[in-house]
Amino acid sequence: MSDMRAPSPYSGESLLFLTDEQLRQGIEAMFFAYRGFTADPDRILSDMAYGRAHHRAIHFINRAPGTTVNNLLNILGVTKQSLNRVLRTLIEDGLVQSLVGKVDKRERHLYLTDKGKTLEQTLSDAQRARMRSAFRDAGPDAVAGFRTVLEAMMDTEMQRAYTRLKETGQ
């Protein structure tokens, strides 16, 4: 006799046939999760008159010290004008140091100063605490599935950049 029970709404089988309503709920969950994920850093940065662009620049400069402006442009997917405005502020405020390349004098290599490292640590600590709590509550299978979904949502170019960042730190 075959098992006639309906699949669990969270089983792999039912996820292959998501309704528009289930997809809408997933989209809304992403929006609200992103608001939660950025809320703590946003509060910290607002006191300094910085925004999320500053946070992203600080994060990726910390992640790959010595990264070039062009590499940061590719990672962030912003215009050169927009990034230059953010970097100018971070440099003037003593958070980022820009050094001329030793091999190619046209390149600028970016490093966080001690003050920049302190800010990055504060911002990341807040986000790590939120992620750690959510991951702990969800469990290892859910965490692995979450990562799989996030990676599957990335454009091919972003998947390559993400993989390179994971492997090399740049």
Backbone torsions as a table, in degrees:
resi	resn	phi	psi	omega
1	MET	NA	132.4	-177.0
2	SER	-83.4	156.0	179.9
3	ASP	-80.2	117.0	-174.6
4	MET	-98.7	8.2	179.9
5	ARG	-68.1	145.1	175.2
6	ALA	-71.9	145.7	179.1
7	PRO	-64.0	148.3	174.8
8	SER	-57.0	145.2	179.8
9	PRO	-62.2	-14.4	-178.5
10	TYR	-111.3	6.9	179.1
11	SER	-75.5	159.7	179.4
12	GLY	-58.2	-37.6	-177.3
13	GLU	-63.3	-45.2	-177.4
14	SER	-72.4	-24.1	-179.5
15	LEU	-72.8	-16.5	178.3
16	LEU	-74.0	-17.1	-175.6
17	PHE	-127.1	56.6	-178.1
18	LEU	-71.1	140.2	176.2
19	THR	-82.2	164.3	175.7
20	ASP	-58.9	-36.2	179.1
21	GLU	-65.0	-42.6	177.8
22	GLN	-64.6	-39.0	177.8
23	LEU	-66.5	-41.1	177.4
24	ARG	-59.9	-42.1	178.4
25	GLN	-63.2	-38.9	177.2
26	GLY	-64.4	-42.0	178.1
27	ILE	-62.3	-45.7	179.9
28	GLU	-65.7	-37.7	176.6
29	ALA	-61.0	-40.3	177.9
30	MET	-62.3	-44.3	179.5
31	PHE	-59.2	-48.2	-177.2
32	PHE	-71.3	-35.5	176.6
33	ALA	-64.1	-41.1	178.8
34	TYR	-63.1	-40.4	176.5
35	ARG	-59.7	-42.8	178.3
36	GLY	-66.6	-42.0	-178.2
37	PHE	-63.1	-34.2	-177.0
38	THR	-96.5	-8.0	-173.2
39	ALA	-61.2	-48.1	-177.5
40	ASP	-65.4	-49.7	176.5
41	PRO	-61.2	-37.5	178.5
42	ASP	-58.4	-41.9	179.1
43	ARG	-63.7	-44.0	-180.0
44	ILE	-63.5	-45.4	-176.3
45	LEU	-71.4	-31.0	-177.4
46	SER	-63.5	-31.7	177.4
47	ASP	-65.7	-21.6	-178.4
48	MET	-103.4	3.8	-175.8
49	ALA	62.2	35.0	175.0
50	TYR	-110.4	161.5	178.0
51	GLY	-127.0	-166.1	-176.3
52	ARG	-65.7	-30.2	177.5
53	ALA	-62.8	-39.1	176.9
54	HIS	-64.3	-42.4	-179.6
55	HIS	-61.7	-47.1	-179.0
56	ARG	-62.7	-42.2	179.0
57	ALA	-62.1	-47.2	179.5
58	ILE	-60.6	-43.2	-179.2
59	HIS	-59.3	-50.7	-173.8
60	PHE	-77.5	-26.1	172.5
61	ILE	-68.0	-40.4	176.7
62	ASN	-64.5	-40.0	-177.2
63	ARG	-66.0	-32.4	-178.1
64	ALA	-138.0	74.6	-179.3
65	PRO	-55.0	134.9	-178.9
66	GLY	90.1	1.4	178.3
67	THR	-57.5	151.6	179.8
68	THR	-87.6	161.9	176.4
69	VAL	-60.1	-41.9	179.9
70	ASN	-62.5	-40.7	177.7
71	ASN	-63.7	-42.6	178.7
72	LEU	-63.6	-38.7	175.5
73	LEU	-58.1	-44.8	-179.7
74	ASN	-65.5	-42.0	-179.2
75	ILE	-66.1	-45.6	-174.2
76	LEU	-81.7	-23.9	-179.7
77	GLY	64.9	38.3	178.6
78	VAL	-115.2	170.6	178.3
79	THR	-76.8	157.0	178.2
80	LYS	-60.5	-39.8	179.7
81	GLN	-62.3	-44.5	179.9
82	SER	-63.7	-46.6	-180.0
83	LEU	-64.7	-41.3	-179.9
84	ASN	-61.4	-37.3	178.6
85	ARG	-63.6	-43.9	179.1
86	VAL	-65.6	-48.0	-178.2
87	LEU	-63.9	-39.5	179.2
88	ARG	-57.4	-44.7	179.2
89	THR	-64.5	-46.0	-178.5
90	LEU	-64.7	-36.0	178.5
91	ILE	-71.0	-47.1	179.7
92	GLU	-60.3	-34.1	-178.8
93	ASP	-86.6	4.1	174.4
94	GLY	77.0	23.9	-179.6
95	LEU	-99.0	-27.5	-177.9
96	VAL	-129.1	143.2	175.1
97	GLN	-115.1	134.3	179.2
98	SER	-114.2	120.0	-179.0
99	LEU	-116.6	141.8	177.8
100	VAL	-69.0	139.7	-179.4
101	GLY	-62.1	144.1	178.8
102	LYS	-77.2	-35.8	-179.5
103	VAL	-87.0	-48.1	-179.2
104	ASP	-118.0	108.0	-176.1
105	LYS	-65.3	-14.0	178.7
106	ARG	-80.0	-20.1	-179.1
107	GLU	-80.2	146.9	171.6
108	ARG	-118.2	125.9	179.5
109	HIS	-101.8	136.5	-171.9
110	LEU	-110.7	136.5	179.2
111	TYR	-137.8	146.4	171.5
112	LEU	-80.6	140.6	171.2
113	THR	-79.1	176.6	176.4
114	ASP	-59.2	-40.4	177.4
115	LYS	-63.0	-40.6	178.0
116	GLY	-66.3	-39.5	178.3
117	LYS	-64.3	-37.6	178.9
118	THR	-64.7	-44.5	178.4
119	LEU	-64.3	-44.6	179.8
120	GLU	-59.4	-41.7	179.5
121	GLN	-61.6	-43.4	179.2
122	THR	-62.3	-45.9	179.9
123	LEU	-64.9	-45.8	-178.3
124	SER	-68.9	-36.7	178.0
125	ASP	-58.1	-42.5	-179.8
126	ALA	-63.9	-43.2	-179.2
127	GLN	-73.4	-37.4	177.6
128	ARG	-62.9	-38.9	179.3
129	ALA	-61.8	-43.4	179.7
130	ARG	-65.9	-45.4	179.9
131	MET	-64.9	-44.2	-179.1
132	ARG	-59.0	-44.9	179.9
133	SER	-63.8	-45.3	-179.7
134	ALA	-65.9	-43.7	179.7
135	PHE	-63.7	-42.0	179.9
136	ARG	-62.9	-43.6	179.5
137	ASP	-66.0	-36.8	-175.6
138	ALA	-79.0	-33.5	-179.4
139	GLY	93.9	162.3	-172.3
140	PRO	-64.1	-36.7	179.7
141	ASP	-66.2	-41.4	179.2
142	ALA	-66.5	-38.7	178.9
143	VAL	-63.2	-45.6	178.8
144	ALA	-62.3	-42.2	177.9
145	GLY	-64.8	-40.0	178.1
146	PHE	-60.0	-47.5	179.0
147	ARG	-62.0	-40.7	178.9
148	THR	-61.3	-45.0	179.4
149	VAL	-63.4	-45.9	-179.9
150	LEU	-60.0	-46.0	-179.8
151	GLU	-64.5	-36.4	179.4
152	ALA	-68.8	-25.1	179.9
153	MET	-80.6	-15.8	-177.9
154	MET	-73.6	143.3	170.5
155	ASP	-64.3	158.1	-177.1
156	THR	-55.3	-43.7	180.0
157	GLU	-63.5	-40.5	179.2
158	MET	-69.1	-36.1	175.8
159	GLN	-59.9	-42.1	178.5
160	ARG	-63.9	-44.9	179.8
161	ALA	-63.2	-41.7	179.3
162	TYR	-64.0	-45.2	178.8
163	THR	-62.4	-44.1	179.4
164	ARG	-62.2	-41.1	179.7
165	LEU	-63.7	-43.1	179.0
166	LYS	-63.2	-40.5	-174.2
167	GLU	-80.0	-39.2	-172.0
168	THR	-115.4	-15.7	-176.2
169	GLY	84.8	3.6	-179.5
170	GLN	-129.9	NA	NA
